[in-house]
Amino acid sequence: MKWKMAENSLFAILMRQDWWVSALIALAVFGAVHTFMAWGYALFATTPFTVITLMVAWKQIRVPGGALLEKALEKVRSLSWENFAQALETGFKAEGYAVQRVDGAADFELEKSGRAALEGCAYGHGAIKGAGGRRREAQRSGMPVCGGGRVDRAGAGVCDEAGDEAGGGR
């Protein structure tokens, strides 16, 4: 059985917010319940919001930011296309994909567990590959931008993540 959280449930909405939003709600619930009941019941009533606060805080603490993120971005910006492509290939192989470089609209053909995908990358500073918004984004930011697509079983349908036909004159 595959569990999927409802997208607009209170839990899902709070998981997308900053940690302090859940903490404020927990404090408000504590104050409201404590007005009518003992503090132990009020504390118990805040448990779901306290758990959400801790989960979101843990998730946000683990996200790189500031100087660490800038250092990593600068390192990626300094890579040539060949070095960047090699790093991507190494990363895909580490994730268990069979990787093959291809020419055309895509840069890599990936296969894992009998499923095939095409990965196209746009790289700023002149060596632009890919299509549409990824190309414009790479030109604006000077950063490499990648986006994959899926290939159907027959190999006839190649779509980008928006579901548009790849190479359809964009």
C-alpha positions in Angstrom: 0.0 0.0 0.0 1.4 3.4 -1.0 0.8 6.2 1.5 0.2 9.6 0.1 -0.4 12.7 2.2 -3.4 14.9 1.2 -1.9 17.9 -0.4 -4.1 20.5 1.4 -4.3 18.9 4.8 -3.3 21.0 7.8 -0.3 18.7 8.3 0.9 19.1 4.7 0.4 22.9 4.7 2.4 23.3 8.0 5.1 21.0 6.6 5.6 23.5 3.8 5.9 26.5 6.2 8.7 27.7 8.4 9.1 26.0 11.7 7.9 29.0 13.7 4.5 28.9 12.1 3.7 25.5 13.7 5.3 26.7 17.0 3.0 29.7 17.1 0.0 27.5 16.5 1.1 25.2 19.2 1.4 28.2 21.6 -2.1 29.4 20.6 -3.6 26.0 21.1 -1.9 25.7 24.5 -3.3 29.1 25.6 -6.8 28.3 24.3 -7.0 24.8 25.9 -5.3 26.0 29.2 -8.0 28.6 29.6 -10.6 25.8 30.1 -8.5 22.8 31.2 -5.4 21.9 33.3 -2.0 22.5 31.8 -1.4 18.8 31.2 -4.3 18.5 28.9 -3.2 21.7 27.1 0.2 20.3 26.7 -1.2 17.1 25.3 -3.4 19.1 22.8 -0.3 20.8 21.4 1.5 17.5 20.7 0.7 17.3 17.0 1.9 20.9 16.4 5.0 20.4 18.5 5.9 17.3 16.4 5.4 19.2 13.2 7.5 22.0 14.5 10.4 19.6 15.3 10.1 17.8 11.9 10.1 21.1 10.0 12.9 22.5 12.1 15.0 19.4 11.5 14.3 19.5 7.8 15.2 23.2 7.6 18.4 22.9 9.6 19.7 20.2 7.2 19.2 22.4 4.1 22.5 24.1 3.1 22.4 27.8 3.0 24.4 31.0 3.2 28.2 30.6 2.7 28.1 26.9 2.2 25.5 27.2 -0.6 27.3 30.0 -2.3 30.6 28.0 -2.2 28.9 25.1 -3.9 27.2 27.3 -6.5 30.5 29.0 -7.3 32.2 25.6 -7.7 29.5 24.5 -10.2 29.6 27.8 -12.0 33.4 27.4 -12.5 33.0 23.9 -14.1 33.4 23.5 -17.9 30.6 21.7 -19.7 32.7 18.5 -20.0 33.5 18.5 -16.2 29.9 19.3 -15.3 28.6 16.4 -17.6 31.2 14.1 -16.0 30.0 15.0 -12.5 26.4 14.4 -13.5 27.3 11.0 -15.0 29.1 10.0 -11.9 26.2 11.1 -9.7 23.7 9.2 -11.8 25.9 6.0 -11.7 26.1 6.4 -7.9 22.3 6.4 -7.8 22.2 3.1 -9.7 21.5 4.3 -13.2 23.0 2.9 -16.4 24.2 6.1 -18.1 24.9 6.6 -21.8 25.7 10.0 -23.4 23.6 10.8 -26.4 23.6 13.6 -29.0 20.5 15.6 -29.9 17.9 17.2 -27.7 19.0 15.2 -24.6 22.5 14.7 -23.2 22.1 11.5 -21.3 20.0 8.3 -21.6 19.4 6.9 -18.2 18.0 3.4 -17.4 17.2 1.9 -14.1 14.9 -1.1 -13.3 13.8 -1.4 -16.9 12.7 2.2 -17.1 14.4 4.7 -19.5 14.6 8.4 -19.2 16.3 11.2 -21.2 18.1 14.0 -19.3 18.8 17.3 -21.0 21.0 20.0 -19.5 21.3 23.7 -20.4 24.6 25.2 -19.5 25.2 29.0 -19.4 28.0 30.9 -21.0 27.5 29.8 -24.6 27.4 26.0 -24.5 23.6 26.0 -24.3 21.9 22.6 -24.7 18.3 21.7 -23.9 15.2 23.6 -24.8 12.6 26.2 -23.8 12.6 27.6 -20.3 15.7 25.7 -19.2 17.7 27.4 -21.9 16.5 30.9 -20.9 17.1 30.1 -17.2 20.7 29.0 -17.9 21.4 32.1 -20.0 20.0 34.4 -17.3 21.7 32.8 -14.3 24.9 31.4 -15.8 24.1 28.2 -14.0 23.6 24.7 -15.5 20.0 23.7 -15.5 18.9 20.1 -16.0 15.5 18.5 -16.6 14.6 15.0 -17.5 11.9 13.4 -19.6 10.4 10.0 -19.9 10.4 7.6 -22.7 7.4 5.3 -23.3 7.9 1.6 -23.7 7.9 1.8 -27.5 10.4 4.6 -27.4 8.2 6.8 -29.6 7.0 9.3 -27.1 9.5 11.6 -25.5 8.1 14.3 -23.2 9.6 16.9 -20.9 8.4 17.3 -17.4 5.5 19.6 -18.5 4.3 16.8 -20.8 5.1 18.7 -23.9 6.6 17.0 -26.9 10.4 17.5 -26.8 11.9 19.1 -29.9 8.4 20.3 -31.0 9.7 23.5 -32.5 10.2 25.4 -29.2 
